[in-house]
Amino acid sequence: MTRAYSIWNEVEACIYNSSKSWGAKDTCNVNVNVGSSSKYSNHFVTHTTTKREIKKNLFEFRFYVNKQIIQRALFDNLTKSFNFINREPSTENHEPNPKQLDLFRKDN
């Protein structure tokens, strides 16, 4: 059975013959560790992608690096239009609010 995910991640790496991918519904956190192996590695960066419904059929997607918002976009599910908001990266901390995310998850 195929599933539809609103957040889709595709990864290309030198160890794969082709890209690998996975999906998420509302929030996706990726912790990147670097070093010489999984045992001898340290946290390097975290990136997060979130989705929230602004109003019926209108969704906002946000992309964060180390809790700083880098990119925002709106997706209209009726017209299937996708528009970026504030293309310049922000230096303000717009960390996803855990309480808001919990409320959003309970509503869905």
C-alpha positions in Angstrom: 0.0 0.0 0.0 1.4 3.4 -1.0 1.1 6.2 1.5 1.0 10.0 0.9 3.2 12.2 3.0 3.2 16.0 2.9 7.0 16.1 3.8 9.2 14.0 1.5 12.9 13.6 2.0 15.3 12.2 -0.6 18.9 11.4 0.2 21.8 10.8 -2.1 25.0 9.4 -0.7 28.2 7.9 -2.1 27.3 4.5 -0.5 24.0 4.1 -2.4 23.6 3.2 -6.1 20.4 5.3 -6.1 18.7 7.8 -3.9 16.8 6.7 -0.7 13.7 8.5 0.5 11.2 8.6 3.3 8.1 10.7 4.2 6.6 12.3 7.2 3.1 13.8 7.9 3.7 16.9 10.1 7.2 17.0 11.5 10.6 15.6 10.5 13.7 16.0 12.6 17.1 14.9 11.2 20.2 14.8 13.5 23.4 14.7 11.5 26.5 13.3 13.4 30.0 13.3 12.0 33.2 11.5 12.9 35.0 8.3 12.1 32.1 5.8 12.8 28.7 5.7 14.5 30.5 5.0 17.8 33.0 7.8 17.4 30.8 10.6 16.1 29.5 13.9 17.4 26.4 15.9 16.8 27.0 18.3 13.9 23.6 19.8 12.9 19.9 19.2 13.2 17.4 20.1 10.5 13.7 20.1 10.9 10.8 20.4 8.5 7.3 21.2 9.8 3.8 21.5 8.3 0.8 23.3 9.8 -2.6 24.1 8.5 -3.1 27.9 8.4 -6.8 27.6 7.3 -8.7 24.9 5.5 -6.6 23.6 2.6 -3.8 26.1 3.2 -0.6 24.8 4.7 2.6 26.5 5.8 5.9 24.5 5.6 9.0 25.6 7.5 12.6 24.4 7.3 14.9 24.9 10.3 18.6 24.4 10.8 19.7 24.3 14.4 16.3 25.8 15.4 16.7 28.8 13.1 14.1 29.2 10.4 15.7 29.1 6.9 12.8 28.7 4.5 9.0 29.1 4.6 6.4 28.3 2.0 2.6 28.1 1.6 0.8 25.3 -0.2 -2.8 25.7 -1.4 -4.2 22.2 -1.5 -7.2 23.3 -3.7 -5.2 25.0 -6.5 -2.0 23.0 -5.8 0.0 26.3 -5.8 3.3 26.6 -3.9 4.7 30.0 -2.9 7.8 30.8 -0.9 7.6 33.4 1.9 10.5 35.7 2.8 13.1 34.1 0.6 15.9 35.7 2.7 17.0 33.4 5.6 16.0 34.8 9.0 18.5 35.2 11.8 15.7 35.2 14.4 15.0 32.0 16.4 11.6 30.7 15.3 11.9 27.3 17.0 8.7 25.2 16.6 6.6 25.6 19.7 6.2 22.0 21.2 2.8 23.0 22.7 1.5 24.2 19.4 2.8 21.1 17.6 1.1 18.9 20.2 -2.2 20.8 19.8 -1.9 20.5 16.0 -1.2 16.8 16.2 -4.3 16.3 18.4 -6.5 18.2 16.0 -5.5 15.9 13.1 
